[in-house]
């Protein structure tokens, strides 16, 4: 499993922080159980966001595997 990039870590961390604050403000909960549920939901959301951010090399390898090229580029063909 490849290591996460700096962008993935930044997106995940900011998602956790902002979603936690937003959910706590919107729910106005003060119980320990409510805060725990919100924190766990925010962590899950942050993990989901950080894992779905594309890594830098993923697009090029998918194109090569599919045999396609970006618009305007020619794909070499075998004769």
C-alpha positions, -999 to 999 in steps of 0.1 A, spaced: 0 0 0 15 33 -10 20 61 16 -4 90 15 9 122 -1 10 156 16 -21 167 -2 -41 136 9 -30 142 45 -39 179 43 -74 173 28 -81 146 53 -70 166 83 -89 197 73 -120 176 66 -118 162 101 -113 196 118 -140 215 98 -166 187 99 -161 182 136 -166 219 143 -196 221 120 -214 190 134 -208 202 170 -222 236 163 -252 223 144 -261 196 169 -255 216 200 -247 185 219 -230 185 253 -231 149 262 -200 128 261 -216 101 239 -228 127 213 -193 143 211 -178 108 207 -202 99 179 -195 132 161 -157 127 165 -159 92 151 -180 103 122 -156 131 114 -126 107 115 -144 84 91 -152 112 68 -116 125 69 -103 90 61 -128 87 32 -117 121 18 -80 114 21 -82 80 4 -103 94 -26 -79 122 -34 -61 110 -65 -23 104 -61 0 121 -86 9 90 -106 -25 74 -107 -39 91 -138 -10 84 -161 -8 47 -152 -46 43 -158 -43 59 -193 -14 37 -202 -32 6 -191 -63 17 -211 -43 27 -241 -58 61 -243 -42 96 -244 -54 130 -234 -71 150 -261 -47 163 -287 -21 137 -281 -15 108 -305 -13 72 -293 14 53 -311 1 22 -329 19 -9 -339 22 -17 -376 
